[in-house]
């Protein structure tokens, strides 16, 4: 397939429009508020009171273990990311060998969408089943991204990766914001009892608009034909790619820095609503409306931030731009530790939106640019995905652990600042170019692969 086909590129971008509604409505905006409210109501009913005591945590009974609702939420998400990080390398090796990454993309898209729909039946009295839906929806979303991201280096030349990645994230921000407004209109102007219908809309939106992507993305670009033994061959392929990856000094160092600073980014994205719900003084209203306003601010400025950072990177380079963006994240997290009022939170949300769109789009395109010339893009992006998911597991674990040990959710912010700091230091030491030794090793590896291909191995 010839790179640069605009119809294919637009189809690829459209998956960001399709799947980002999960990230906003389920992960960030409506479900966390819904989850906090229904678990609190169930807890108060259980203890026989009408309101919480000062500094009292909402407790839930999960398989006989009593946990705060926020700790359970963070740990279930962490478990889903851990399983994704185990599955994605194996599945990516199989996808590269068989040329079936489009099929995997479709499978995980439908898994995530249908699991989102199942949240309509979320019941705090049977919280184990509800958390299973969250677990599977998270798996579907994040695993689909492995195969989706792997298309980027195959559909466009590296010089266009920053712009295309930014367009994808911007489409995702705008698309998810449209559905969020629809859901909020139903909740605020019809009946709050219809909140659960938002989860059905997410699944239908995700599956429906993904059809544009599925129709336009090519299947089996490199004409792979493996009819048997594909699991063994997939593992072998992954091992070969990993050996090649070990020779890339620049890619290794970048991925290590990404592991740490992205741990901070994803933890903020996943737990910001929980933090704001508990730690900001919203008054008698409870803050639900204020949280939605903050989330809309993040979406609008996130779209602009993606384009802004893409432009800045064209002037000063990807790595320098990322360094300044990570420094911005550290400053915002430091401020977050001290804020108490809704107005302060709105300004914080605006700052987070600006740097969030930029860091997401630029991280993906930078990794894509640093890849060697290869047909095994899915396996390479599985390393990116594993780094991302293990980082999220670590971030959510420490976020929950800090609250569990100290009883203070604000203490969790300190662990996030630490991740950004380590990522920043490592990012500074990423080489601007691949080492001579690395380039030679990659050339030899590619030549060896070409000879095997010619022999039909």
C-alpha positions as CSV (number, residue, x, y, z in Angstrom):
1,X,0.0,0.0,0.0
2,X,1.3,3.4,-0.9
3,X,1.8,5.8,2.1
4,X,0.0,9.1,2.1
5,X,-3.5,7.9,0.9
6,X,-5.8,10.6,2.3
7,X,-8.8,8.3,2.4
8,X,-6.9,5.8,4.5
9,X,-5.4,8.5,6.8
10,X,-8.9,10.0,7.4
11,X,-10.3,6.6,8.2
12,X,-7.5,6.0,10.7
13,X,-8.1,9.4,12.3
14,X,-11.8,8.5,12.6
15,X,-11.1,5.8,15.1
16,X,-10.0,8.5,17.6
17,X,-13.4,10.1,17.0
18,X,-15.1,6.7,17.7
19,X,-13.3,5.4,20.7
20,X,-12.5,8.6,22.7
21,X,-16.1,8.7,24.0
22,X,-15.1,5.8,26.3
23,X,-12.2,7.7,27.7
24,X,-14.3,10.8,28.4
25,X,-17.7,9.5,29.4
26,X,-16.7,6.2,31.0
27,X,-13.2,6.9,32.4
28,X,-13.4,10.6,33.2
29,X,-16.7,12.4,33.3
30,X,-20.0,10.6,33.8
31,X,-19.3,7.1,35.1
32,X,-16.9,8.2,37.9
33,X,-19.5,10.7,39.2
34,X,-22.2,8.0,38.8
35,X,-20.1,5.4,40.5
36,X,-19.2,7.8,43.4
37,X,-22.9,8.7,43.9
38,X,-24.4,5.3,43.7
39,X,-21.8,3.6,45.9
40,X,-22.2,6.5,48.5
41,X,-26.0,6.1,48.5
42,X,-25.7,2.3,48.9
43,X,-23.1,2.8,51.7
44,X,-25.3,5.3,53.6
45,X,-28.3,3.0,53.3
46,X,-26.2,0.1,54.6
47,X,-25.0,2.1,57.7
48,X,-28.4,3.7,58.3
49,X,-27.4,7.4,57.9
50,X,-28.4,10.2,55.6
51,X,-25.0,11.8,55.1
52,X,-21.3,11.0,55.5
53,X,-19.3,12.0,58.7
54,X,-16.5,14.5,58.3
55,X,-13.5,12.9,56.4
56,X,-15.4,9.6,56.2
57,X,-14.6,7.3,53.3
58,X,-17.3,5.4,51.3
59,X,-16.7,1.7,51.8
60,X,-17.7,-1.1,49.5
61,X,-17.8,-4.9,50.1
62,X,-15.8,-6.6,47.2
63,X,-15.8,-10.4,47.6
64,X,-15.9,-10.0,51.3
65,X,-13.1,-7.4,51.5
66,X,-14.0,-3.9,52.7
67,X,-12.4,-1.1,50.6
68,X,-13.0,2.6,49.9
69,X,-14.8,3.1,46.6
70,X,-11.9,5.0,45.1
71,X,-9.3,2.4,46.1
72,X,-11.5,-0.4,44.5
73,X,-11.9,1.7,41.3
74,X,-8.2,2.3,40.9
75,X,-7.3,-1.3,41.6
76,X,-9.8,-2.8,39.1
77,X,-8.4,-0.5,36.4
78,X,-4.9,-1.4,37.4
79,X,-5.7,-5.1,37.1
80,X,-7.1,-4.5,33.6
81,X,-4.0,-2.7,32.5
82,X,-1.8,-5.5,33.9
83,X,-3.7,-8.1,31.8
84,X,-3.5,-5.8,28.7
85,X,0.3,-5.5,29.2
86,X,0.6,-9.4,29.3
87,X,-1.7,-10.0,26.3
88,X,-0.6,-7.3,23.9
89,X,2.9,-8.5,23.1
90,X,1.8,-12.0,22.3
91,X,-1.2,-10.8,20.3
92,X,0.9,-8.3,18.4
93,X,3.4,-10.9,17.4
94,X,0.6,-13.0,16.1
95,X,-0.9,-10.0,14.3
96,X,2.5,-9.2,12.6
97,X,3.0,-12.8,11.5
98,X,-0.6,-13.3,10.2
99,X,-1.2,-9.7,9.0
100,X,-4.4,-9.7,11.1
101,X,-4.1,-6.5,13.2
102,X,-7.3,-5.2,11.7
103,X,-9.2,-8.2,13.0
104,X,-7.7,-7.7,16.5
105,X,-8.6,-4.0,16.3
106,X,-12.2,-5.0,15.5
107,X,-12.4,-7.6,18.3
108,X,-11.2,-5.3,21.1
109,X,-13.4,-2.5,19.8
110,X,-16.5,-4.6,20.1
111,X,-15.4,-6.0,23.5
112,X,-15.0,-2.5,24.9
113,X,-18.2,-1.1,23.3
114,X,-20.4,-4.0,24.5
115,X,-18.9,-3.9,28.0
116,X,-19.6,-0.1,28.2
117,X,-23.2,-0.9,27.3
118,X,-23.4,-3.5,30.1
119,X,-22.7,-0.7,32.6
120,X,-26.4,0.3,32.2
121,X,-27.1,-2.5,34.7
122,X,-24.4,-1.4,37.2
123,X,-25.7,-2.2,40.7
124,X,-23.7,-1.4,43.9
125,X,-25.4,-4.3,45.7
126,X,-23.7,-6.6,43.1
127,X,-20.6,-4.6,42.7
128,X,-18.4,-7.5,41.6
129,X,-20.4,-7.8,38.3
130,X,-20.3,-4.0,37.8
131,X,-16.5,-3.9,38.2
132,X,-16.2,-6.8,35.7
133,X,-17.8,-4.6,33.1
134,X,-15.4,-1.8,33.9
135,X,-12.5,-4.3,33.7
136,X,-13.6,-5.6,30.2
137,X,-14.4,-2.2,28.9
138,X,-10.9,-1.0,29.9
139,X,-9.3,-4.0,28.3
140,X,-11.2,-3.5,25.0
141,X,-10.3,0.2,24.8
142,X,-6.6,-0.1,25.6
143,X,-5.9,-3.3,23.7
144,X,-7.5,-1.9,20.6
145,X,-5.1,1.1,20.7
146,X,-2.1,-1.2,20.2
147,X,-3.3,-2.3,16.8
148,X,-4.7,1.1,15.9
149,X,-1.4,3.0,16.7
150,X,0.6,0.4,14.8
151,X,-1.0,1.6,11.5
152,X,0.5,5.1,11.8
153,X,4.0,4.3,10.5
154,X,2.4,2.2,7.7
155,X,0.0,4.8,6.3
156,X,2.2,8.0,6.4
157,X,5.8,9.1,6.1
158,X,7.5,10.1,9.4
159,X,7.5,13.9,8.6
160,X,3.7,13.8,8.7
161,X,3.3,11.7,11.9
162,X,3.1,14.7,14.3
163,X,0.3,16.4,12.3
164,X,-1.7,13.2,11.8
165,X,-1.4,12.1,15.4
166,X,-2.5,15.6,16.5
167,X,-5.5,15.5,14.1
168,X,-6.5,12.1,15.6
169,X,-6.4,13.3,19.2
170,X,-8.2,16.6,18.2
171,X,-11.0,14.6,16.5
172,X,-11.2,12.4,19.6
173,X,-11.6,15.5,21.9
174,X,-14.3,17.1,19.7
175,X,-16.2,13.9,19.1
176,X,-16.3,12.8,22.7
177,X,-17.3,16.3,23.7
178,X,-20.3,16.2,21.4
179,X,-21.5,12.9,23.0
180,X,-20.8,14.3,26.5
181,X,-23.0,17.3,25.7
182,X,-25.8,15.0,24.5
183,X,-25.5,12.8,27.6
184,X,-25.5,15.9,29.9
185,X,-28.6,17.3,28.1
186,X,-30.4,14.0,28.8
187,X,-29.3,14.0,32.4
188,X,-30.0,17.7,33.2
189,X,-33.0,18.5,31.1
190,X,-34.9,15.2,31.0
191,X,-34.2,13.2,34.2
192,X,-31.0,12.3,36.1
193,X,-32.3,8.8,36.4
194,X,-31.4,8.5,32.7
195,X,-27.7,8.7,33.4
196,X,-27.3,5.0,32.7
197,X,-28.4,5.5,29.1
198,X,-25.2,7.4,28.6
199,X,-23.3,4.1,28.8
200,X,-25.5,2.6,26.0
201,X,-24.8,5.7,23.8
202,X,-21.0,5.3,24.4
203,X,-21.1,1.7,23.1
204,X,-23.3,2.5,20.1
205,X,-21.2,5.6,19.2
206,X,-17.9,3.6,19.5
207,X,-19.1,0.6,17.4
208,X,-21.0,2.8,14.9
209,X,-18.3,5.3,13.9
210,X,-15.6,2.6,14.1
211,X,-17.1,1.2,10.9
212,X,-15.6,4.1,8.9
213,X,-12.2,3.0,10.1
214,X,-12.8,-0.6,9.4
215,X,-13.9,0.1,5.9
216,X,-10.9,2.2,5.0
217,X,-8.0,0.6,6.8
218,X,-6.3,-2.1,4.7
219,X,-6.2,-5.7,5.8
220,X,-2.9,-7.6,5.7
221,X,-0.8,-4.8,4.2
222,X,2.3,-7.0,3.8
223,X,0.4,-10.0,2.4
224,X,1.3,-12.3,5.3
225,X,-0.1,-15.9,4.8
226,X,0.3,-18.1,7.9
227,X,-2.3,-20.9,8.1
228,X,-0.9,-22.9,11.1
229,X,1.5,-22.6,14.0
230,X,0.8,-18.9,14.2
231,X,1.0,-18.7,18.0
232,X,4.5,-20.2,18.0
233,X,5.5,-18.1,15.0
234,X,4.0,-15.0,16.7
235,X,6.1,-15.6,19.8
236,X,9.2,-16.1,17.6
237,X,8.5,-12.9,15.7
238,X,8.1,-11.0,19.0
239,X,11.4,-12.4,20.2
240,X,13.1,-11.3,17.0
241,X,11.7,-7.8,17.2
242,X,12.7,-7.6,20.8
243,X,16.3,-8.5,20.0
244,X,16.2,-5.8,17.3
245,X,14.7,-3.4,19.7
246,X,17.6,-3.9,22.2
247,X,19.9,-2.5,19.6
248,X,18.1,0.8,19.4
249,X,19.6,3.0,22.0
250,X,17.5,6.1,21.2
251,X,14.2,4.1,21.2
252,X,15.0,2.3,24.4
253,X,15.8,5.5,26.3
254,X,12.8,7.3,24.9
255,X,10.5,4.4,25.9
256,X,12.0,4.4,29.5
257,X,11.3,8.1,29.9
258,X,7.8,7.7,28.4
259,X,7.1,4.9,31.0
260,X,7.6,7.4,33.8
261,X,6.1,10.7,32.5
262,X,3.1,8.9,30.9
263,X,2.5,7.1,34.2
264,X,1.8,10.6,35.6
265,X,-0.3,11.7,32.7
266,X,-2.6,8.6,32.7
267,X,-3.0,8.6,36.5
268,X,-4.1,12.2,36.4
269,X,-6.6,11.4,33.6
270,X,-8.0,8.4,35.4
271,X,-8.3,9.7,38.9
272,X,-8.8,13.5,38.5
273,X,-12.6,13.3,38.9
274,X,-12.2,11.1,42.0
275,X,-9.7,13.6,43.4
276,X,-11.9,16.6,42.7
277,X,-15.0,15.0,44.0
278,X,-13.4,14.4,47.4
279,X,-10.9,17.2,47.8
280,X,-12.5,20.3,46.3
281,X,-15.1,22.3,48.4
282,X,-18.1,22.3,46.0
283,X,-20.5,23.4,48.7
284,X,-24.0,21.9,49.2
285,X,-24.4,21.2,45.4
286,X,-21.8,18.4,45.5
287,X,-19.8,19.6,42.5
288,X,-21.3,17.4,39.8
289,X,-22.0,20.4,37.5
290,X,-18.6,21.9,38.3
291,X,-16.8,18.7,37.4
292,X,-18.5,18.6,34.0
293,X,-17.5,22.2,33.3
294,X,-13.9,21.4,34.2
295,X,-13.9,18.3,31.9
296,X,-15.4,20.3,29.0
297,X,-12.5,22.8,29.5
298,X,-10.0,20.0,29.3
299,X,-11.5,18.7,26.1
300,X,-11.6,22.0,24.3
301,X,-8.1,23.0,25.3
302,X,-6.8,19.5,24.8
303,X,-7.7,19.7,21.1
304,X,-6.0,23.0,20.8
305,X,-3.0,21.8,22.8
306,X,-2.5,18.8,20.4
307,X,-2.2,21.2,17.4
308,X,-0.1,23.8,19.4
309,X,2.5,21.2,20.4
310,X,2.6,19.8,16.9
311,X,3.4,23.3,15.6
312,X,6.0,23.9,18.4
313,X,7.7,20.6,17.7
314,X,8.1,21.5,14.0
315,X,10.1,24.5,15.2
316,X,12.2,23.1,18.0
317,X,11.9,19.3,17.7
318,X,9.9,16.6,19.4
319,X,12.2,15.9,22.4
320,X,12.7,19.6,23.4
321,X,8.9,20.2,23.2
322,X,8.2,17.1,25.3
323,X,10.7,18.3,27.9
324,X,8.8,21.6,28.3
325,X,5.4,19.9,28.4
326,X,6.5,17.5,31.2
327,X,7.8,20.5,33.2
328,X,4.4,22.0,32.8
329,X,2.8,18.8,34.1
330,X,5.0,19.0,37.2
331,X,4.1,22.6,37.9
332,X,0.4,21.8,37.6
333,X,0.5,18.8,39.9
334,X,2.4,20.8,42.5
335,X,-0.3,23.4,42.4
336,X,-3.0,20.7,42.5
337,X,-1.7,19.6,46.0
338,X,-2.8,23.0,47.4
339,X,-6.0,23.9,45.6
340,X,-9.3,23.9,47.5
341,X,-11.9,26.0,45.6
342,X,-13.8,25.3,42.4
343,X,-12.3,28.4,40.7
344,X,-8.8,27.2,41.3
345,X,-9.8,23.8,40.0
346,X,-11.2,25.4,36.8
347,X,-7.8,27.1,36.1
348,X,-6.0,23.8,36.9
349,X,-8.3,22.0,34.4
350,X,-7.5,24.5,31.7
351,X,-3.8,24.0,32.2
352,X,-4.2,20.2,32.2
353,X,-6.2,20.3,29.0
354,X,-3.5,22.3,27.2
355,X,-0.6,20.0,28.1
356,X,-2.7,16.8,28.0
357,X,-3.5,17.0,24.3
358,X,0.0,18.0,23.5
359,X,1.8,15.2,25.4
360,X,-0.6,12.4,24.1
361,X,-0.3,13.3,20.4
362,X,3.4,14.1,20.6
363,X,4.4,11.0,22.6
364,X,2.7,8.7,20.0
365,X,4.2,10.4,16.9
366,X,7.7,10.6,18.5
367,X,7.7,6.9,19.1
368,X,6.5,6.3,15.5
369,X,9.2,8.5,14.1
370,X,11.9,6.7,16.1
371,X,10.9,3.2,14.8
372,X,13.4,1.6,12.4
373,X,12.2,0.7,8.9
374,X,10.1,-2.5,9.6
375,X,7.0,-4.5,8.7
376,X,6.6,-5.4,12.4
377,X,5.0,-2.2,13.6
378,X,2.4,-4.0,15.8
379,X,5.1,-5.8,17.8
380,X,7.0,-2.5,18.2
381,X,3.9,-0.7,19.3
382,X,3.2,-3.5,21.8
383,X,6.4,-2.4,23.7
384,X,5.0,1.1,23.7
385,X,1.7,-0.2,24.9
386,X,3.2,-2.5,27.6
387,X,5.3,0.5,28.9
388,X,2.1,2.6,29.0
389,X,0.0,0.0,30.8
390,X,2.6,-1.1,33.3
391,X,3.1,2.5,34.1
392,X,-0.6,3.0,34.6
393,X,-0.6,0.0,36.9
394,X,2.2,1.4,38.9
395,X,0.7,4.9,39.0
396,X,-2.8,3.6,40.1
397,X,-1.2,1.3,42.7
398,X,0.8,4.1,44.3
399,X,-2.2,6.5,44.0
400,X,-4.4,4.0,45.9
401,X,-1.6,3.0,48.3
402,X,-0.9,6.5,49.4
403,X,-4.5,7.1,50.2
404,X,-4.8,3.8,51.9
405,X,-1.7,4.4,54.1
406,X,-2.3,8.1,54.9
407,X,-6.1,8.3,54.6
408,X,-5.4,11.5,52.6
409,X,-6.1,11.6,48.8
410,X,-3.9,14.7,48.4
411,X,-0.8,12.6,49.4
412,X,-1.4,10.6,46.2
413,X,-0.6,13.7,44.2
414,X,3.0,13.5,45.5
415,X,3.6,10.2,43.9
416,X,2.4,11.6,40.5
417,X,4.9,14.5,40.7
418,X,7.7,11.9,41.4
419,X,6.9,10.0,38.2
420,X,7.0,13.2,36.1
421,X,10.3,14.2,37.7
422,X,12.0,10.8,36.8
423,X,10.5,10.9,33.3
424,X,11.9,14.4,32.8
425,X,15.4,13.5,33.8
426,X,15.4,10.5,31.5
427,X,13.9,12.5,28.6
428,X,16.8,14.9,28.8
429,X,19.3,12.1,28.1
430,X,17.5,10.6,25.1
431,X,19.9,10.9,22.1
432,X,18.7,13.1,19.2
433,X,19.9,10.5,16.7
434,X,20.3,6.7,16.8
435,X,23.8,5.6,17.7
436,X,26.2,4.4,14.9
437,X,26.3,1.0,16.5
438,X,22.5,0.9,16.7
439,X,22.1,1.8,13.0
440,X,24.6,-0.9,12.0
441,X,22.8,-3.5,14.0
442,X,19.4,-2.6,12.6
443,X,20.8,-2.7,9.1
444,X,22.2,-6.1,9.6
445,X,18.9,-7.3,11.2
446,X,16.8,-6.0,8.3
447,X,19.2,-7.6,5.8
448,X,18.9,-11.0,7.6
449,X,15.1,-10.7,7.6
450,X,15.1,-9.9,3.9
451,X,17.2,-13.0,3.1
452,X,14.9,-15.2,5.2
453,X,11.9,-13.8,3.3
454,X,13.5,-14.5,0.0
455,X,14.2,-18.1,1.0
456,X,10.5,-18.4,2.1
457,X,11.3,-19.0,5.8
